[in-house]
Protein backbone atom coordinates (compact mmCIF):
# COMPACT_ATOMS: atom_id res chain seq x y z
CA UNK A 1 0.00 0.00 0.00
CA UNK A 2 1.37 3.48 -0.84
CA UNK A 3 2.41 5.60 2.13
CA UNK A 4 0.67 8.89 2.91
CA UNK A 5 3.56 11.02 1.53
CA UNK A 6 3.43 8.97 -1.68
CA UNK A 7 -0.32 9.55 -1.97
CA UNK A 8 0.18 13.27 -1.35
CA UNK A 9 2.68 13.48 -4.19
CA UNK A 10 0.34 12.02 -6.81
CA UNK A 11 -1.07 14.04 -9.70
CA UNK A 12 -4.68 13.39 -10.65
CA UNK A 13 -6.19 14.18 -14.04
CA UNK A 14 -9.13 16.55 -14.40
CA UNK A 15 -11.31 13.54 -15.24
CA UNK A 16 -10.35 11.69 -12.04
CA UNK A 17 -10.83 14.83 -9.92
CA UNK A 18 -14.24 15.48 -11.45
CA UNK A 19 -15.35 11.88 -11.01
CA UNK A 20 -14.31 11.72 -7.36
CA UNK A 21 -15.88 15.09 -6.63
CA UNK A 22 -19.19 13.86 -8.06
CA UNK A 23 -19.01 10.54 -6.19
CA UNK A 24 -18.38 12.29 -2.87
CA UNK A 25 -21.18 14.76 -3.55
CA UNK A 26 -23.66 11.97 -4.22
CA UNK A 27 -22.52 10.05 -1.14
CA UNK A 28 -23.13 13.13 1.04
CA UNK A 29 -26.63 13.62 -0.35
CA UNK A 30 -27.35 9.91 0.12
CA UNK A 31 -25.88 9.39 3.60
CA UNK A 32 -26.38 12.65 5.50
CA UNK A 33 -29.45 13.16 7.68
CA UNK A 34 -29.13 16.92 7.27
CA UNK A 35 -27.66 17.63 3.83
CA UNK A 36 -30.55 16.40 1.72
CA UNK A 37 -30.20 18.99 -1.08
CA UNK A 38 -27.23 20.77 -2.68
CA UNK A 39 -28.37 24.07 -1.16
CA UNK A 40 -29.01 22.57 2.25
CA UNK A 41 -30.62 24.60 5.05
CA UNK A 42 -29.27 22.50 7.94
CA UNK A 43 -25.77 21.16 8.59
CA UNK A 44 -24.29 19.27 11.55
CA UNK A 45 -20.70 18.68 12.75
CA UNK A 46 -21.23 15.03 11.80
CA UNK A 47 -21.47 16.21 8.20
CA UNK A 48 -18.03 17.81 8.44
CA UNK A 49 -16.64 14.51 9.72
CA UNK A 50 -18.50 12.53 7.04
CA UNK A 51 -17.22 14.76 4.23
CA UNK A 52 -13.65 14.50 5.52
CA UNK A 53 -13.79 10.72 5.69
CA UNK A 54 -15.27 10.40 2.20
CA UNK A 55 -12.34 12.41 0.87
CA UNK A 56 -9.86 10.54 3.05
CA UNK A 57 -11.03 7.19 1.68
CA UNK A 58 -11.25 8.46 -1.87
CA UNK A 59 -7.80 10.05 -1.98
CA UNK A 60 -5.67 8.69 0.86
CA UNK A 61 -7.00 5.19 1.64
CA UNK A 62 -8.12 6.54 5.03
CA UNK A 63 -4.53 7.23 6.03
CA UNK A 64 -4.80 10.97 6.71
CA UNK A 65 -7.06 10.64 9.75
CA UNK A 66 -4.98 7.72 11.05
CA UNK A 67 -1.77 9.71 10.63
CA UNK A 68 -3.32 12.71 12.43
CA UNK A 69 -4.32 10.51 15.35
CA UNK A 70 -0.92 8.81 15.46
CA UNK A 71 0.89 12.15 15.36
CA UNK A 72 -1.27 13.87 17.97
CA UNK A 73 -2.35 11.01 20.20
CA UNK A 74 -5.89 12.40 20.09
CA UNK A 75 -8.97 12.01 17.88
CA UNK A 76 -9.34 14.41 14.98
CA UNK A 77 -11.99 17.01 15.80
CA UNK A 78 -14.60 18.57 13.50
CA UNK A 79 -16.61 21.70 14.16
CA UNK A 80 -18.94 24.24 12.55
CA UNK A 81 -18.43 27.94 13.21
CA UNK A 82 -21.28 30.44 13.19
CA UNK A 83 -18.89 33.27 14.13
CA UNK A 84 -16.36 33.17 11.28
CA UNK A 85 -16.54 36.36 9.20
CA UNK A 86 -14.08 35.80 6.34
CA UNK A 87 -12.51 32.36 5.81
CA UNK A 88 -14.78 29.48 4.79
CA UNK A 89 -12.72 26.99 6.80
CA UNK A 90 -9.80 26.63 9.15
CA UNK A 91 -7.49 23.88 10.36
CA UNK A 92 -6.30 24.44 13.93
CA UNK A 93 -3.54 22.84 15.97
CA UNK A 94 -4.11 22.98 19.73
CA UNK A 95 -1.00 22.39 21.81
CA UNK A 96 -2.01 20.92 25.16
CA UNK A 97 0.10 20.36 28.29
CA UNK A 98 1.47 16.84 28.51
CA UNK A 99 0.30 14.13 28.54
CA UNK A 100 -2.51 15.43 26.27
CA UNK A 101 -0.12 16.52 23.52
CA UNK A 102 -1.67 18.20 20.48
CA UNK A 103 -5.09 18.14 18.87
CA UNK A 104 -6.06 18.85 15.27
CA UNK A 105 -9.42 20.39 14.40
CA UNK A 106 -11.08 21.17 11.07
CA UNK A 107 -13.65 23.98 11.17
CA UNK A 108 -16.18 24.87 8.47
CA UNK A 109 -17.78 28.33 8.54
CA UNK A 110 -21.49 27.47 8.51
CA UNK A 111 -22.60 31.11 8.70
CA UNK A 112 -20.72 32.01 5.54
CA UNK A 113 -22.15 28.99 3.72
CA UNK A 114 -25.68 30.05 4.64
CA UNK A 115 -25.09 33.68 3.63
CA UNK A 116 -23.85 32.43 0.26
CA UNK A 117 -26.35 31.20 -2.34
CA UNK A 118 -29.09 33.10 -0.51
CA UNK A 119 -30.37 36.55 -1.50
CA UNK A 120 -27.12 37.91 -2.94
CA UNK A 121 -26.59 36.91 -6.54
CA UNK A 122 -22.96 36.88 -7.62
CA UNK A 123 -20.40 34.35 -8.78
CA UNK A 124 -18.79 32.32 -6.01
CA UNK A 125 -15.23 31.08 -6.60
CA UNK A 126 -13.71 28.73 -4.03
CA UNK A 127 -10.11 27.58 -4.55
CA UNK A 128 -10.35 28.64 -8.19
CA UNK A 129 -13.50 26.60 -8.89
CA UNK A 130 -16.88 28.23 -9.63
CA UNK A 131 -19.42 26.91 -7.12
CA UNK A 132 -23.17 26.81 -7.67
CA UNK A 133 -24.47 25.58 -4.30
CA UNK A 134 -23.46 25.19 -0.65
CA UNK A 135 -22.43 21.56 -0.91
CA UNK A 136 -20.10 22.32 -3.80
CA UNK A 137 -18.50 25.17 -1.83
CA UNK A 138 -18.23 23.01 1.29
CA UNK A 139 -16.42 20.32 -0.70
CA UNK A 140 -13.87 22.79 -2.07
CA UNK A 141 -13.30 24.21 1.42
CA UNK A 142 -12.77 20.70 2.80
CA UNK A 143 -10.23 19.93 0.07
CA UNK A 144 -8.30 23.06 1.05
CA UNK A 145 -8.38 22.20 4.75
CA UNK A 146 -7.26 18.63 4.10
CA UNK A 147 -4.11 19.94 2.42
CA UNK A 148 -3.47 22.06 5.52
CA UNK A 149 -3.95 19.01 7.75
CA UNK A 150 -1.68 16.84 5.59
CA UNK A 151 1.09 19.44 5.80
CA UNK A 152 0.71 19.74 9.57
CA UNK A 153 0.82 15.97 10.05
CA UNK A 154 3.75 15.30 7.72
CA UNK A 155 5.80 18.53 7.95
CA UNK A 156 4.49 20.18 11.17
CA UNK A 157 3.66 23.50 9.47
CA UNK A 158 1.38 24.70 6.72
CA UNK A 159 0.85 27.81 4.62
CA UNK A 160 -1.48 28.17 1.66
CA UNK A 161 0.80 30.94 0.38
CA UNK A 162 3.70 28.52 -0.02
CA UNK A 163 4.51 26.53 -3.15
CA UNK A 164 4.35 23.14 -1.41
CA UNK A 165 0.74 23.73 -0.38
CA UNK A 166 -0.30 25.19 -3.72
CA UNK A 167 1.41 22.43 -5.70
CA UNK A 168 -0.28 19.74 -3.62
CA UNK A 169 -3.71 21.41 -3.95
CA UNK A 170 -3.26 21.66 -7.72
CA UNK A 171 -2.13 18.04 -8.16
CA UNK A 172 -4.71 16.45 -5.86
CA UNK A 173 -7.81 18.61 -6.36
CA UNK A 174 -7.19 20.80 -9.40
CA UNK A 175 -7.18 24.01 -7.36
CA UNK A 176 -6.07 27.12 -9.22
CA UNK A 177 -6.87 29.52 -6.36
CA UNK A 178 -6.27 29.26 -2.66
CA UNK A 179 -8.95 31.29 -0.91
CA UNK A 180 -12.69 31.05 -0.20
CA UNK A 181 -14.74 33.81 -1.83
CA UNK A 182 -17.95 33.34 0.14
CA UNK A 183 -20.44 36.06 1.04
CA UNK A 184 -19.33 37.70 4.31
CA UNK A 185 -21.55 39.31 6.97
CA UNK A 186 -20.20 42.72 5.93
CA UNK A 187 -21.08 42.11 2.28
CA UNK A 188 -24.52 40.84 3.22
CA UNK A 189 -25.18 43.88 5.41
CA UNK A 190 -24.06 46.23 2.63
CA UNK A 191 -26.36 44.64 0.07
CA UNK A 192 -29.43 43.94 2.22
CA UNK A 193 -29.36 46.94 4.56
CA UNK A 194 -26.94 49.42 2.92
CA UNK A 195 -24.81 49.33 6.08
CA UNK A 196 -21.01 49.37 6.27
CA UNK A 197 -18.34 49.52 8.96
CA UNK A 198 -17.76 53.19 9.81
CA UNK A 199 -21.33 54.21 8.96
CA UNK A 200 -23.18 56.45 11.44
CA UNK A 201 -26.47 54.87 12.50
CA UNK A 202 -29.22 55.31 15.03
CA UNK A 203 -31.29 52.75 16.90
CA UNK A 204 -33.76 52.53 19.74
CA UNK A 205 -32.70 51.00 23.05
CA UNK A 206 -34.79 50.98 26.24
CA UNK A 207 -37.01 53.78 24.96
CA UNK A 208 -34.09 56.00 23.90
CA UNK A 209 -32.79 56.74 20.44
CA UNK A 210 -29.00 56.36 20.36
CA UNK A 211 -26.61 57.37 17.60
CA UNK A 212 -23.20 55.82 16.99
CA UNK A 213 -20.79 54.39 14.49
CA UNK A 214 -20.67 50.79 13.25
CA UNK A 215 -17.40 49.26 14.42
CA UNK A 216 -17.95 45.65 13.29
CA UNK A 217 -20.53 43.54 11.50
CA UNK A 218 -21.16 39.87 12.29
CA UNK A 219 -24.61 38.38 12.91
CA UNK A 220 -25.28 41.75 14.60
CA UNK A 221 -23.57 45.11 14.29
CA UNK A 222 -21.23 46.37 16.99
CA UNK A 223 -22.09 50.06 17.40
CA UNK A 224 -19.97 52.48 19.42
CA UNK A 225 -21.94 55.30 21.05
CA UNK A 226 -20.06 58.21 22.63
CA UNK A 227 -20.53 58.20 26.41
CA UNK A 228 -18.42 59.93 29.06
CA UNK A 229 -18.84 56.85 31.28
CA UNK A 230 -17.69 54.48 28.56
CA UNK A 231 -14.36 52.86 27.69
CA UNK A 232 -11.63 55.12 26.28
CA UNK A 233 -10.58 54.23 22.71
CA UNK A 234 -7.47 55.12 20.75
CA UNK A 235 -9.12 58.24 19.28
CA UNK A 236 -9.26 59.65 22.83
CA UNK A 237 -13.06 59.42 23.08
CA UNK A 238 -15.12 57.21 25.37
CA UNK A 239 -17.75 54.83 24.01
CA UNK A 240 -20.37 52.36 25.14
CA UNK A 241 -20.58 49.27 22.98
CA UNK A 242 -23.94 47.94 21.75
CA UNK A 243 -24.71 44.78 19.78
CA UNK A 244 -27.65 45.61 17.54
CA UNK A 245 -29.60 43.44 15.07
CA UNK A 246 -29.10 44.87 11.59
CA UNK A 247 -32.82 45.50 10.86
CA UNK A 248 -32.97 47.79 13.93
CA UNK A 249 -30.39 50.21 12.51
CA UNK A 250 -31.23 53.38 10.60
CA UNK A 251 -28.58 55.10 8.51
CA UNK A 252 -27.68 58.66 9.47
CA UNK A 253 -26.63 61.24 6.90
C-alpha positions in Angstrom: 0.0 0.0 0.0 1.4 3.5 -0.8 2.4 5.6 2.1 0.7 8.9 2.9 3.6 11.0 1.5 3.4 9.0 -1.7 -0.3 9.6 -2.0 0.2 13.3 -1.3 2.7 13.5 -4.2 0.3 12.0 -6.8 -1.1 14.0 -9.7 -4.7 13.4 -10.7 -6.2 14.2 -14.0 -9.1 16.6 -14.4 -11.3 13.5 -15.2 -10.3 11.7 -12.0 -10.8 14.8 -9.9 -14.2 15.5 -11.5 -15.3 11.9 -11.0 -14.3 11.7 -7.4 -15.9 15.1 -6.6 -19.2 13.9 -8.1 -19.0 10.5 -6.2 -18.4 12.3 -2.9 -21.2 14.8 -3.6 -23.7 12.0 -4.2 -22.5 10.1 -1.1 -23.1 13.1 1.0 -26.6 13.6 -0.3 -27.4 9.9 0.1 -25.9 9.4 3.6 -26.4 12.7 5.5 -29.5 13.2 7.7 -29.1 16.9 7.3 -27.7 17.6 3.8 -30.5 16.4 1.7 -30.2 19.0 -1.1 -27.2 20.8 -2.7 -28.4 24.1 -1.2 -29.0 22.6 2.2 -30.6 24.6 5.0 -29.3 22.5 7.9 -25.8 21.2 8.6 -24.3 19.3 11.6 -20.7 18.7 12.8 -21.2 15.0 11.8 -21.5 16.2 8.2 -18.0 17.8 8.4 -16.6 14.5 9.7 -18.5 12.5 7.0 -17.2 14.8 4.2 -13.7 14.5 5.5 -13.8 10.7 5.7 -15.3 10.4 2.2 -12.3 12.4 0.9 -9.9 10.5 3.1 -11.0 7.2 1.7 -11.3 8.5 -1.9 -7.8 10.1 -2.0 -5.7 8.7 0.9 -7.0 5.2 1.6 -8.1 6.5 5.0 -4.5 7.2 6.0 -4.8 11.0 6.7 -7.1 10.6 9.7 -5.0 7.7 11.0 -1.8 9.7 10.6 -3.3 12.7 12.4 -4.3 10.5 15.4 -0.9 8.8 15.5 0.9 12.2 15.4 -1.3 13.9 18.0 -2.4 11.0 20.2 -5.9 12.4 20.1 -9.0 12.0 17.9 -9.3 14.4 15.0 -12.0 17.0 15.8 -14.6 18.6 13.5 -16.6 21.7 14.2 -18.9 24.2 12.6 -18.4 27.9 13.2 -21.3 30.4 13.2 -18.9 33.3 14.1 -16.4 33.2 11.3 -16.5 36.4 9.2 -14.1 35.8 6.3 -12.5 32.4 5.8 -14.8 29.5 4.8 -12.7 27.0 6.8 -9.8 26.6 9.2 -7.5 23.9 10.4 -6.3 24.4 13.9 -3.5 22.8 16.0 -4.1 23.0 19.7 -1.0 22.4 21.8 -2.0 20.9 25.2 0.1 20.4 28.3 1.5 16.8 28.5 0.3 14.1 28.5 -2.5 15.4 26.3 -0.1 16.5 23.5 -1.7 18.2 20.5 -5.1 18.1 18.9 -6.1 18.9 15.3 -9.4 20.4 14.4 -11.1 21.2 11.1 -13.6 24.0 11.2 -16.2 24.9 8.5 -17.8 28.3 8.5 -21.5 27.5 8.5 -22.6 31.1 8.7 -20.7 32.0 5.5 -22.1 29.0 3.7 -25.7 30.0 4.6 -25.1 33.7 3.6 -23.8 32.4 0.3 -26.3 31.2 -2.3 -29.1 33.1 -0.5 -30.4 36.5 -1.5 -27.1 37.9 -2.9 -26.6 36.9 -6.5 -23.0 36.9 -7.6 -20.4 34.4 -8.8 -18.8 32.3 -6.0 -15.2 31.1 -6.6 -13.7 28.7 -4.0 -10.1 27.6 -4.6 -10.3 28.6 -8.2 -13.5 26.6 -8.9 -16.9 28.2 -9.6 -19.4 26.9 -7.1 -23.2 26.8 -7.7 -24.5 25.6 -4.3 -23.5 25.2 -0.7 -22.4 21.6 -0.9 -20.1 22.3 -3.8 -18.5 25.2 -1.8 -18.2 23.0 1.3 -16.4 20.3 -0.7 -13.9 22.8 -2.1 -13.3 24.2 1.4 -12.8 20.7 2.8 -10.2 19.9 0.1 -8.3 23.1 1.0 -8.4 22.2 4.8 -7.3 18.6 4.1 -4.1 19.9 2.4 -3.5 22.1 5.5 -3.9 19.0 7.8 -1.7 16.8 5.6 1.1 19.4 5.8 0.7 19.7 9.6 0.8 16.0 10.0 3.7 15.3 7.7 5.8 18.5 7.9 4.5 20.2 11.2 3.7 23.5 9.5 1.4 24.7 6.7 0.8 27.8 4.6 -1.5 28.2 1.7 0.8 30.9 0.4 3.7 28.5 0.0 4.5 26.5 -3.2 4.3 23.1 -1.4 0.7 23.7 -0.4 -0.3 25.2 -3.7 1.4 22.4 -5.7 -0.3 19.7 -3.6 -3.7 21.4 -4.0 -3.3 21.7 -7.7 -2.1 18.0 -8.2 -4.7 16.5 -5.9 -7.8 18.6 -6.4 -7.2 20.8 -9.4 -7.2 24.0 -7.4 -6.1 27.1 -9.2 -6.9 29.5 -6.4 -6.3 29.3 -2.7 -9.0 31.3 -0.9 -12.7 31.0 -0.2 -14.7 33.8 -1.8 -18.0 33.3 0.1 -20.4 36.1 1.0 -19.3 37.7 4.3 -21.5 39.3 7.0 -20.2 42.7 5.9 -21.1 42.1 2.3 -24.5 40.8 3.2 -25.2 43.9 5.4 -24.1 46.2 2.6 -26.4 44.6 0.1 -29.4 43.9 2.2 -29.4 46.9 4.6 -26.9 49.4 2.9 -24.8 49.3 6.1 -21.0 49.4 6.3 -18.3 49.5 9.0 -17.8 53.2 9.8 -21.3 54.2 9.0 -23.2 56.5 11.4 -26.5 54.9 12.5 -29.2 55.3 15.0 -31.3 52.8 16.9 -33.8 52.5 19.7 -32.7 51.0 23.1 -34.8 51.0 26.2 -37.0 53.8 25.0 -34.1 56.0 23.9 -32.8 56.7 20.4 -29.0 56.4 20.4 -26.6 57.4 17.6 -23.2 55.8 17.0 -20.8 54.4 14.5 -20.7 50.8 13.3 -17.4 49.3 14.4 -17.9 45.7 13.3 -20.5 43.5 11.5 -21.2 39.9 12.3 -24.6 38.4 12.9 -25.3 41.7 14.6 -23.6 45.1 14.3 -21.2 46.4 17.0 -22.1 50.1 17.4 -20.0 52.5 19.4 -21.9 55.3 21.0 -20.1 58.2 22.6 -20.5 58.2 26.4 -18.4 59.9 29.1 -18.8 56.9 31.3 -17.7 54.5 28.6 -14.4 52.9 27.7 -11.6 55.1 26.3 -10.6 54.2 22.7 -7.5 55.1 20.7 -9.1 58.2 19.3 -9.3 59.7 22.8 -13.1 59.4 23.1 -15.1 57.2 25.4 -17.7 54.8 24.0 -20.4 52.4 25.1 -20.6 49.3 23.0 -23.9 47.9 21.8 -24.7 44.8 19.8 -27.7 45.6 17.5 -29.6 43.4 15.1 -29.1 44.9 11.6 -32.8 45.5 10.9 -33.0 47.8 13.9 -30.4 50.2 12.5 -31.2 53.4 10.6 -28.6 55.1 8.5 -27.7 58.7 9.5 -26.6 61.2 6.9 
